[in-house]
Amino acid sequence: MTADLDLILDAAREAGALALAARARGVTIWSKDGGSPVTDADLAVDALLKERLRAARPDYGWLSEETVDDPARLTTGRQFVVDPIDGTVAFMKDKPWFAVSVAVVEDGRPIVGVVHAPALDETYAATLGGGATLNGAPLAPSLSTALDGAAMLGDAKMFAHPAWPQPWPPMRIEARNSIAYRICLVAAGAFDAAIALTPKSEWDLAAADLICGEAGALLTDHLGRKFAYNRPNPTVPSLVCANRALHPLILSRVGHIDLP
């Protein structure tokens, strides 16, 4: 795992530098099937990561947002799970909240993970059983025990919707485009929790999931189920990320929701 961590740290940093340079020059933007935006920088970063990582570990499978999925990954012992630029909207709009996310997955769980936010010079990293760090310093989630006044990452309109059986208490609600970066902010104690009640993909979550768990926070879907990775359909219905005190309080408010 140490060798894999060194490998993906170097690759993620190189990819982040490429993304920043591409944005400075100007990027070409179009819409993928389904309407989500993508840029030529997303594809360039994906190509760089694929070249660096697969050359070093040719026996690892590959799952990336910007690569056509190859079912052969399901037969490999380890896999790279990659989001070349997580938070493409922020990247396009010259905001700093995007990240390169790279994980190594084995037996359905991440064992090495890096989330690198190049515009912020923040690198989150973890190995299974080895703890989590931000720029080399250990991470720990917040100690908040109440939702009232909590710092929450999510959609303010969702929290304010009148259909909730129990209104949410006053909270400081902010948004960050990158899902992986949101989870890392909770792992680092910069925010108390993050909620998304819309589908997410394994490449959004894998690296940040490990960082979150190694820091001491919890990441599940809205029913409290942990995630498995390298599945045939790499999509999950939702996410709830929080410190250990707030996580059950959030589940008690969202667990009744029936999502696809």
Buried (B, 14 or more C-beta within 10 A) or exposed (E): BEEBBEBBBBBBBBBBBBBBEBBEEEBEBEEEEEEEEBBEBBBBBBBBBBEBBBEBBEEBBBBBBBBEBEEEBEEBEBBBBBBBBBBBEBBBEEEBBBBBBBBBBBEEBBBBBBBBBBBEEBBBBBBBEBBBBBEEEEBBBBEBEEBEEBBBBBBEEBBEEEEBEEEBEEBEBBEBBBBBBBBBBBBBBBBBBBBBBEEBBBBBBBBBBBBBBBBBBBBBBBBBEEBEBBEEEBEBBBBBBBBEBBBEBBBEBBEEEEEE
